[in-house]
């Protein structure tokens, strides 16, 4: 779940910077809205990618635990030796080398995981954007607004004024009739393409 949350947050940040101004009211322009966050979370490909990344994270954690256990064994073997003896110094060198290798591996694995996370988020966003463009073109929709909003908690004592203002500022669409929300259609289109691509 944490992976999906991080992906959704990253995607929301991308989308908030890309929303066109809603200045077409009263001009006869066909307008629709799409809830990017809901589309992202509900599309099947996101669920599959999230599962894959969860599995990858578990595998990395397991390997990290094994490496830490090996370091503990090396340390325990060193600590039973007499400090300053040749055997102690040899074991200490092994421990230092293994510690440096483990640290480098952990940093590299984390950097690679985050890179993969960003690449997957970008690819999923591009697929969503392409599906929106296709649907809008077919239905002669001139403008699709990104409907992105974070829930304001009922208990306002849990947040400060700045946090409340930040939540309010994410509300880029104050009202949209359900009939102009194309989110479900976008999800259906994306899932159909994804299913077809897996055959």
ChimeraX attribute file (.defattr): number of C-alpha atoms within 10 A of each C-alpha:
attribute: neighborCount
match mode: 1-to-1
recipient: residues
	/A:1	10
	/A:2	9
	/A:3	16
	/A:4	20
	/A:5	12
	/A:6	14
	/A:7	23
	/A:8	20
	/A:9	14
	/A:10	15
	/A:11	19
	/A:12	21
	/A:13	12
	/A:14	14
	/A:15	16
	/A:16	17
	/A:17	8
	/A:18	11
	/A:19	14
	/A:20	12
	/A:21	9
	/A:22	12
	/A:23	9
	/A:24	12
	/A:25	9
	/A:26	6
	/A:27	7
	/A:28	8
	/A:29	13
	/A:30	15
	/A:31	18
	/A:32	21
	/A:33	22
	/A:34	22
	/A:35	17
	/A:36	25
	/A:37	20
	/A:38	15
	/A:39	22
	/A:40	23
	/A:41	17
	/A:42	16
	/A:43	21
	/A:44	18
	/A:45	17
	/A:46	20
	/A:47	15
	/A:48	11
	/A:49	17
	/A:50	21
	/A:51	15
	/A:52	13
	/A:53	18
	/A:54	16
	/A:55	12
	/A:56	13
	/A:57	16
	/A:58	12
	/A:59	12
	/A:60	16
	/A:61	14
	/A:62	12
	/A:63	13
	/A:64	17
	/A:65	12
	/A:66	12
	/A:67	19
	/A:68	16
	/A:69	12
	/A:70	16
	/A:71	19
	/A:72	14
	/A:73	13
	/A:74	18
	/A:75	16
	/A:76	13
	/A:77	14
	/A:78	20
	/A:79	13
	/A:80	9
	/A:81	15
	/A:82	11
	/A:83	12
	/A:84	10
	/A:85	10
	/A:86	11
	/A:87	13
	/A:88	17
	/A:89	15
	/A:90	12
	/A:91	19
	/A:92	20
	/A:93	13
	/A:94	15
	/A:95	21
	/A:96	14
	/A:97	12
	/A:98	17
	/A:99	18
	/A:100	11
	/A:101	12
	/A:102	17
	/A:103	14
	/A:104	12
	/A:105	14
	/A:106	17
	/A:107	11
	/A:108	12
	/A:109	16
	/A:110	14
	/A:111	12
	/A:112	12
	/A:113	16
	/A:114	12
	/A:115	12
	/A:116	13
	/A:117	19
	/A:118	16
	/A:119	12
	/A:120	17
	/A:121	22
	/A:122	16
	/A:123	11
	/A:124	20
	/A:125	19
	/A:126	12
	/A:127	13
	/A:128	22
	/A:129	14
	/A:130	14
	/A:131	19
	/A:132	23
	/A:133	17
	/A:134	14
	/A:135	16
	/A:136	19
	/A:137	11
	/A:138	9
	/A:139	10
	/A:140	12
	/A:141	16
	/A:142	14
	/A:143	18
	/A:144	20
	/A:145	20
	/A:146	22
	/A:147	24
	/A:148	20
	/A:149	19
	/A:150	13
	/A:151	9
	/A:152	14
	/A:153	11
	/A:154	7
	/A:155	7
	/A:156	11
	/A:157	8
	/A:158	9
	/A:159	11
	/A:160	10
	/A:161	10
	/A:162	9
	/A:163	13
	/A:164	14
	/A:165	11
	/A:166	13
	/A:167	15
	/A:168	15
	/A:169	11
	/A:170	15
	/A:171	16
	/A:172	17
	/A:173	13
	/A:174	8
	/A:175	9
	/A:176	14
	/A:177	8
	/A:178	10
	/A:179	8
	/A:180	14
	/A:181	18
	/A:182	18
	/A:183	24
	/A:184	15
	/A:185	15
	/A:186	25
	/A:187	22
	/A:188	16
	/A:189	18
	/A:190	22
	/A:191	17
	/A:192	13
	/A:193	14
	/A:194	14
	/A:195	12
	/A:196	9
	/A:197	8
	/A:198	6
	/A:199	5
